[in-house]
Amino acid sequence: MELQLKNAVEKVILERHSVRAFTDRSVSETCIRDILDLAARAPSGTNTQPWKVYVVVGETKQRITDQVVASVNAIFRGELKKEQFKPPYLYYSEQWFDPYLRRRRENGWGLYRTLGIEKGNKQAMHEQQLKNYQFFNAPVGLFFTTHKALEAGAKMAIAMLMQNIMLLAKAQGLDTCPQASWNDYHELIMPILGAGEDEILICGMSLGYADQSQKINQYTTSRENVDTFVKFLK
Ligand SMILES: Cc1cc2nc3c(=O)[nH]c(=O)nc-3n(C[C@H](O)[C@H](O)[C@H](O)COP(=O)(O)O)c2cc1C
């Protein structure tokens, strides 16, 4: 039986997708504050609320972009080594294997196909990658941190907070892209945020109004059928 999609929650879950091109239209501080206030209703183990959110706009956002883009360009030109920029924690496993590798490739090539970028066009791929570090032109950037000494539960709580933000944003006509790509550059970003020595960067996010004229935003992802990941035990 198909779900009857009447409900607002079901609607925003279906409408949300990762947006990778935004317009210049600004988002008011009140709107961001309201979204974060409500998003913080997310559950967390024993209500520890282990999240901290940095909202960056204007000059601060630009400083982060300038610094990170300079490093990413230097790596591309071979002037810096990628290994110099280590993430604060491993988001992905170091060895890729199926079915995750297959899904990851499908996503990557799907995105490049939408943009008309062919395999091997390193310059075009690099330029697309750089857009991550320009918040895809979004007017607002978010960075999520937690206390270094906290364990996996803190990351789970932040993930739930992030999903709430993404759904609440969608309900306001806004769009988002969660971005682990910032993590490699945490040593550049954290001092600009004024984050404490006891904090660890968990993820970034772009927030703004989708630029519907950009091809990249036409890319949609599929999901495996429920029977591939669910087992009912009676
Ligand atoms: C925690 C997290 C980090 C992500 N990091 C990036 C990123 O750095 N850059 C990017 O373009 N997309 C990033 N994504 C988006 C995923 O590629 C996307 O969620 C996935 O392909 C499913 O597509 P959808 O979000 O449009 O449904 C991230 C997603 C999550 C949940």
PDBQT file of the ligand as one rigid body, heavy atoms in Angstrom, charges set to zero:
ROOT
HETATM    1  C1  LIG A 301      26.823  14.308   6.502  1.00  0.00    +0.000 C 
HETATM    2  C2  LIG A 301      26.771  14.541   5.019  1.00  0.00    +0.000 A 
HETATM    3  C3  LIG A 301      27.841  15.152   4.383  1.00  0.00    +0.000 A 
HETATM    4  C4  LIG A 301      27.776  15.454   3.014  1.00  0.00    +0.000 A 
HETATM    5  N1  LIG A 301      28.811  16.130   2.423  1.00  0.00    +0.000 NA
HETATM    6  C5  LIG A 301      28.675  16.573   1.157  1.00  0.00    +0.000 A 
HETATM    7  C6  LIG A 301      29.665  17.435   0.596  1.00  0.00    +0.000 A 
HETATM    8  O1  LIG A 301      30.679  17.729   1.210  1.00  0.00    +0.000 OA
HETATM    9  N2  LIG A 301      29.458  17.912  -0.655  1.00  0.00    +0.000 N 
HETATM   10  C7  LIG A 301      28.337  17.599  -1.381  1.00  0.00    +0.000 A 
HETATM   11  O2  LIG A 301      28.204  18.091  -2.508  1.00  0.00    +0.000 OA
HETATM   12  N3  LIG A 301      27.368  16.795  -0.862  1.00  0.00    +0.000 NA
HETATM   13  C8  LIG A 301      27.512  16.302   0.382  1.00  0.00    +0.000 A 
HETATM   14  N4  LIG A 301      26.525  15.524   0.951  1.00  0.00    +0.000 N 
HETATM   15  C9  LIG A 301      25.293  15.258   0.197  1.00  0.00    +0.000 C 
HETATM   16  C10 LIG A 301      25.145  13.809  -0.280  1.00  0.00    +0.000 C 
HETATM   17  O3  LIG A 301      25.903  13.594  -1.442  1.00  0.00    +0.000 OA
HETATM   18  C11 LIG A 301      23.645  13.577  -0.536  1.00  0.00    +0.000 C 
HETATM   19  O4  LIG A 301      22.947  13.690   0.678  1.00  0.00    +0.000 OA
HETATM   20  C12 LIG A 301      23.339  12.203  -1.140  1.00  0.00    +0.000 C 
HETATM   21  O5  LIG A 301      23.936  12.066  -2.406  1.00  0.00    +0.000 OA
HETATM   22  C13 LIG A 301      21.824  11.998  -1.270  1.00  0.00    +0.000 C 
HETATM   23  O6  LIG A 301      21.267  13.040  -2.061  1.00  0.00    +0.000 OA
HETATM   24  P1  LIG A 301      20.154  14.028  -1.527  1.00  0.00    +0.000 P 
HETATM   25  O7  LIG A 301      20.691  14.718  -0.310  1.00  0.00    +0.000 OA
HETATM   26  O8  LIG A 301      19.940  14.996  -2.665  1.00  0.00    +0.000 OA
HETATM   27  O9  LIG A 301      18.945  13.233  -1.190  1.00  0.00    +0.000 OA
HETATM   28  C14 LIG A 301      26.603  15.123   2.278  1.00  0.00    +0.000 A 
HETATM   29  C15 LIG A 301      25.556  14.468   2.932  1.00  0.00    +0.000 A 
HETATM   30  C16 LIG A 301      25.631  14.191   4.279  1.00  0.00    +0.000 A 
HETATM   31  C17 LIG A 301      24.466  13.525   4.948  1.00  0.00    +0.000 C 
ENDROOT
TORSDOF 0
